[in-house]
C-alpha cells in the first residue's frame, strides 16, 4: 500500500495528494513509466486524451497487479470534443483506450471560452457522474470567472481545478478562491518544466539545507500548501525521488520564501485565450 496522504474532495472521494503525470510521454514509453511509478508507490495516475497515451497508461494499469480500487485514474476531455453529445462519445473512447470500466476523475481540459461550450460540456459531465461512470468531476485551467459561470448555470461544483502552479506561478488568489468554494487545487507543471525553477539559487540552497534535491523541495512546498501535485518524469530514479518527500518538512519561513519567488510566469497557455 502507498504511504501517500489523501485529500478529501467535496463529494467525499479521496485523491492521493501526490500522483504521477504523463504529459508529453509517448504512448510506448508511458507503459514503462507508469509501471515504475506504481512500483514506486504512486497510486494516482493523471493522463488526458490529447496526450495520446491513454492506451499505454492502461496497459501499465492492467499489468500492475494492484487492485483497481487502490488506484486513482484521471483523464481529461480535449477542447475539440467539447459539447454535450461529443463529450459523452469522447468519454467512451477514453474508457476504451484505458481499458477501464470507470475513471476516478474526469476533467474539462481547458475552458476554451471562445467556443462557449464548457457549460454544456459540464452538463454532460454531470450525467456521466450521475450514471456512476466517474467517481468525481472537475476542471483544468479554469479561472475564477469560468468557475463562477458553472456555479450560476449548473448544479455541481467541481471537486478540483488542475492549474499550472509552481514557485514562479504560485496562483495565490486562485488557490484561495478554490479553497473558499470547496474545490481542491491540483498543480500541473509543478516543477515548471522548461523554466529555471530547479536552478533557482533559493531552491538550490534549500535542497542543501534539507539534504534533498531541488525537485523534492518544490514538491514538498506544494504538499505543505495543500496542493495536489502530479510531477512527471520518465527517468526511474527521478520517479522514485519525486515520491521520497515524506521524511522531511519545510519550515514555515522556507515555505514562504519559495512562495515569494512568484513572478506570474507561465510556461503554458493563458486560459482566457488558449484554444479559443
C-alpha positions in Angstrom: 0.0 0.0 0.0 1.1 3.5 -0.7 2.0 5.9 2.2 0.9 9.0 0.3 -1.7 11.0 2.2 -5.0 11.8 0.6 -7.1 14.9 0.1 -10.9 14.5 0.6 -12.8 16.1 -2.3 -16.1 17.9 -1.9 -18.1 14.7 -2.7 -16.1 12.7 -0.1 -14.0 10.9 -2.6 -10.3 10.7 -1.6 -7.5 11.5 -4.0 -3.8 10.8 -3.2 -2.1 14.2 -2.7 0.9 13.1 -4.8 0.3 11.5 -8.1 2.1 10.8 -11.4 1.6 12.7 -14.6 2.3 11.5 -18.1 2.1 14.7 -20.1 4.4 14.7 -23.1 5.2 11.0 -22.5 4.9 9.0 -25.8 2.4 6.1 -25.6 5.1 3.4 -25.9 7.1 5.0 -23.1 4.0 5.6 -20.9 3.6 1.9 -20.1 7.1 1.5 -18.5 6.9 4.9 -16.8 3.6 4.2 -15.2 4.7 0.7 -14.2 7.7 2.2 -12.5 5.5 4.8 -10.8 3.1 2.2 -9.4 6.0 0.0 -8.3 7.4 3.1 -6.5 4.2 3.7 -4.5 2.2 6.1 -6.7 -1.5 5.3 -6.8 -2.8 8.3 -8.7 -2.1 8.5 -12.4 -3.0 11.5 -14.5 -3.4 11.3 -18.3 -5.5 13.0 -20.9 -7.0 12.3 -24.3 -4.7 14.8 -26.0 -1.6 13.2 -24.5 -2.3 10.2 -26.8 -1.0 7.8 -24.2 -4.2 6.5 -22.6 -3.6 3.1 -24.1 -0.1 2.9 -22.8 -1.2 4.1 -19.4 -4.0 1.5 -19.5 -1.5 -1.3 -20.3 0.5 -0.4 -17.2 -2.6 -0.3 -15.0 -3.6 -3.8 -16.3 -0.2 -5.2 -15.7 0.4 -3.7 -12.3 -1.4 -6.3 -10.2 -2.7 -3.5 -8.0 -6.4 -3.8 -7.3 -8.4 -1.3 -9.3 -10.0 0.3 -6.2 -6.5 1.1 -4.9 -5.7 3.2 -8.0 -7.0 6.7 -8.8 -7.1 7.4 -12.5 -7.7 10.8 -14.0 -8.2 11.7 -17.7 -9.3 14.8 -19.5 -11.6 15.8 -22.3 -9.9 17.7 -25.1 -11.1 21.0 -26.5 -12.2 19.7 -29.9 -14.7 17.3 -28.2 -16.5 19.9 -26.1 -20.3 20.0 -26.3 -22.9 17.7 -24.7 -23.0 14.7 -27.1 -19.4 14.9 -28.2 -18.3 14.8 -24.6 -20.3 11.6 -24.0 -18.7 10.0 -27.0 -15.2 11.1 -26.1 -15.5 9.7 -22.6 -16.5 6.3 -24.1 -13.4 6.5 -26.2 -11.1 7.3 -23.3 -12.5 4.4 -21.3 -11.9 2.1 -24.2 -8.3 3.2 -24.6 -7.7 2.9 -20.9 -9.3 -0.5 -20.7 -11.3 0.6 -17.7 -15.0 0.4 -16.6 -14.8 3.8 -14.9 -12.4 6.6 -14.1 -11.9 8.2 -10.8 -11.7 11.8 -12.0 -12.7 13.4 -15.4 -11.6 16.9 -16.2 -12.5 19.5 -18.8 -9.0 20.2 -20.0 -9.4 23.9 -20.9 -12.4 26.3 -20.7 -11.8 27.4 -24.3 -14.1 30.4 -23.8 -14.1 31.3 -27.5 -16.0 28.1 -28.2 -18.5 28.8 -25.4 -19.2 25.1 -24.9 -17.9 24.4 -21.4 -21.3 24.8 -19.7 -22.9 22.2 -22.0 -19.8 20.1 -21.6 -20.2 20.3 -17.8 -23.8 19.1 -18.0 -22.5 16.0 -19.9 -20.0 15.5 -17.1 -22.9 15.7 -14.6 -24.7 13.0 -16.5 -21.7 10.7 -16.5 -21.3 11.3 -12.8 -24.9 10.6 -12.1 -24.7 7.4 -14.1 -21.8 6.2 -11.9 -19.3 6.1 -14.7 -17.0 8.7 -13.0 -16.3 8.9 -9.2 -15.6 12.7 -9.4 -15.8 15.5 -11.9 -13.6 18.6 -12.2 -11.9 21.1 -14.4 -8.5 22.1 -15.5 -7.1 25.6 -16.3 -10.3 27.4 -15.1 -10.0 30.9 -13.8 -12.4 32.1 -11.1 -14.8 33.7 -13.6 -15.1 30.5 -15.5 -15.9 28.6 -12.3 -18.4 31.2 -11.3 -20.3 30.6 -14.5 -20.5 26.9 -13.7 -21.8 27.8 -10.3 -24.5 30.0 -11.8 -25.6 27.8 -14.6 -25.2 24.2 -13.4 -25.9 22.0 -10.4 -22.5 20.6 -9.4 -19.4 22.4 -8.0 -16.2 20.9 -9.5 -14.3 18.8 -7.0 -10.9 20.0 -8.3 -9.3 22.6 -10.5 -6.0 21.5 -12.1 -3.9 24.5 -13.0 -0.4 25.5 -13.9 1.3 26.0 -10.5 4.9 26.2 -9.4 7.1 28.7 -7.4 7.2 31.1 -10.4 3.4 31.0 -10.7 2.1 30.5 -7.2 -1.5 31.3 -8.1 -2.3 32.6 -4.6 -5.7 34.3 -5.4 -7.0 31.3 -7.5 -5.9 28.8 -4.8 -7.8 30.9 -2.3 -10.9 31.1 -4.5 -10.8 27.3 -5.0 -10.5 26.7 -1.3 -13.3 29.1 -0.4 -15.6 27.1 -2.7 -14.6 23.7 -1.6 -12.5 23.0 -4.8 -9.2 21.2 -4.4 -6.2 22.7 -6.3 -4.0 20.4 -8.3 -0.7 21.6 -9.8 0.3 20.7 -13.3 3.9 21.5 -14.4 4.7 21.6 -10.6 8.4 21.9 -11.3 7.9 24.5 -14.1 9.2 22.3 -17.0 11.1 24.4 -19.4 11.7 27.0 -16.8 14.6 27.6 -14.4 12.9 27.0 -11.1 15.1 23.9 -10.4 18.2 26.0 -10.6 16.9 29.0 -8.7 19.5 29.8 -6.0 16.9 29.9 -3.2 15.6 26.5 -4.1 19.1 25.0 -4.6 20.1 26.4 -1.2 17.1 24.8 0.5 18.0 21.5 -1.2 21.3 21.7 0.5 19.7 22.7 3.9 17.4 19.6 3.9 19.6 17.2 2.0 17.1 16.9 -0.8 17.0 17.6 -4.5 15.5 20.9 -5.7 12.6 18.9 -7.2 12.0 17.3 -3.8 12.0 20.6 -2.1 9.4 22.1 -4.6 7.2 19.0 -4.3 7.3 19.3 -0.5 6.3 23.0 -0.9 3.3 22.0 -2.9 2.2 19.4 -0.3 2.6 21.8 2.6 0.5 24.4 0.7 -2.2 21.8 0.4 -1.9 21.3 -3.3 -2.5 18.0 -5.0 0.6 17.6 -7.2 1.4 15.4 -10.2 5.1 15.6 -11.2 6.1 13.9 -14.4 9.3 12.0 -15.3 10.3 9.1 -17.5 13.6 8.5 -15.6 13.2 5.8 -13.0 15.5 7.4 -10.4 13.6 10.7 -10.6 10.2 8.9 -10.5 11.4 7.4 -7.2 12.9 10.6 -5.9 9.8 12.6 -6.5 7.8 10.4 -4.1 10.5 10.3 -1.5 9.3 13.5 0.1 7.6 12.4 3.3 10.6 12.2 5.6 11.2 15.9 6.0 9.2 19.1 6.4 10.0 22.7 5.3 9.8 25.4 7.9 7.1 28.0 7.6 9.7 30.5 6.7 11.1 28.3 3.9 7.6 27.7 2.5 7.0 31.5 2.5 10.4 32.1 0.8 9.6 29.7 -2.0 6.1 31.3 -2.4 7.8 34.7 -2.6 9.6 33.6 -5.8 6.3 34.1 -7.7 6.8 36.0 -10.9 3.4 35.3 -12.5 5.4 33.4 -15.1 3.5 30.8 -17.2 5.1 28.0 -19.1 1.8 27.1 -20.7 -1.2 28.9 -22.2 -3.5 31.6 -20.7 -6.9 30.0 -20.1 -8.7 33.2 -21.3 -7.4 32.7 -24.8 -5.9 29.2 -25.2 -7.9 27.1 -27.6 -10.4 29.9 -28.3 
